[in-house]
Amino acid sequence: MLVVFGIKRLLGARMSDERIVWGIGTSRTIRAHWALIELGLDYRTEVVRTRTPDTETPEFVAINPRGKIPVLRDGPVVIAESPAIVMHLGENYRGQGTELVPEDRAARAKYLEWMSFISMELDATSLYVLRRHWSLPQIYGDSPIANKASEEYFARMINAAAKLVDDGRPYILGDTFSGIDILMMTTLDWAIKYHQPLPDVFQAYVDRLSERPTWIEASRVNWPT
Ligand SMILES: N[C@@H](CCC(=O)N[C@@H](CS)C(=O)NCC(=O)O)C(=O)O
């Protein structure tokens, strides 16, 4: 009995320790891969691509009824929403010199501010509107007015943000790489792909971070050739 119990516990532990990312191929999915790679955590990838039948299988809908990627399983935790995934990983795995979410109270407040700003102002209300009406007009309708307003809004927000980081700092929060750099770099990379001009300080930031080995590795995993 004891042996069987022991084996079950072992198998159970193995299942609940498993780390999986569902989703590749987008500026949101790479955030989960990059955070895991940055932290040196083992995981496996389930190839689920957006706007394909992959997100409509009963298995995937059971994991995320919203049918959206990325999703992370981290042992018993299943979590969607890329900024939340990065934060979850950053809060739960520290060490080896990598601290994706700062513990310091003031730095953590800035983390939350940038996380909300990038998710809401740069992603959801700017680039994602372009995604819908410029990139997917067959689904969401062609809307040149919405596209123009989104481009203008993105320019206003990114130029305002540039003033906050134009002090020679290497990373968005200062001297240390954080989860905010994962969110910002993936968002700026998306903006470039959508032909949005960037202020010099952010163009230089993108050029620098493009050489980071963990970004290169995450890009390879997220956008396999
Ligand atoms: N706020 C979510 C957005 C997730 C999202 O919209 N993912 C896209 C791919 S980047 C998707 O799955 N779209 C499918 C759909 O909207 O049906 C996040 O940051 O993870």
The ligand as an SDF file (V2000), in Angstrom:
LIG
                    3D

 20 19  0  0  0  0  0  0  0  0999 V2000
   -4.6830   40.3140  -23.3370 N   0  0  0  0  0  0  0  0  0  0  0  0
   -4.3400   39.0310  -23.8300 C   0  0  0  0  0  0  0  0  0  0  0  0
   -4.6450   38.9520  -25.3130 C   0  0  0  0  0  0  0  0  0  0  0  0
   -4.6250   37.5400  -25.8140 C   0  0  0  0  0  0  0  0  0  0  0  0
   -4.9710   37.5140  -27.2710 C   0  0  0  0  0  0  0  0  0  0  0  0
   -5.8420   38.2650  -27.7600 O   0  0  0  0  0  0  0  0  0  0  0  0
   -4.2960   36.6460  -27.9880 N   0  0  0  0  0  0  0  0  0  0  0  0
   -4.5260   36.5470  -29.4130 C   0  0  0  0  0  0  0  0  0  0  0  0
   -3.2470   36.1450  -30.1070 C   0  0  0  0  0  0  0  0  0  0  0  0
   -2.0270   37.3930  -29.8290 S   0  0  0  0  0  0  0  0  0  0  0  0
   -5.5880   35.5220  -29.6500 C   0  0  0  0  0  0  0  0  0  0  0  0
   -5.5180   34.4420  -29.1160 O   0  0  0  0  0  0  0  0  0  0  0  0
   -6.5860   35.8890  -30.4700 N   0  0  0  0  0  0  0  0  0  0  0  0
   -7.6200   34.9960  -30.8580 C   0  0  0  0  0  0  0  0  0  0  0  0
   -8.9660   35.6480  -30.7670 C   0  0  0  0  0  0  0  0  0  0  0  0
   -9.0650   36.8200  -30.3660 O   0  0  0  0  0  0  0  0  0  0  0  0
   -9.9150   34.9560  -31.0750 O   0  0  0  0  0  0  0  0  0  0  0  0
   -2.8630   38.7250  -23.5650 C   0  0  0  0  0  0  0  0  0  0  0  0
   -2.0680   39.6710  -23.4660 O   0  0  0  0  0  0  0  0  0  0  0  0
   -2.4920   37.5510  -23.4370 O   0  0  0  0  0  0  0  0  0  0  0  0
  1  2  1  0
  2  3  1  0
  2 18  1  0
  3  4  1  0
  4  5  1  0
  5  6  2  0
  5  7  1  0
  7  8  1  0
  8  9  1  0
  8 11  1  0
  9 10  1  0
 11 12  2  0
 11 13  1  0
 13 14  1  0
 14 15  1  0
 15 16  2  0
 15 17  1  0
 18 19  2  0
 18 20  1  0
M  END
$$$$
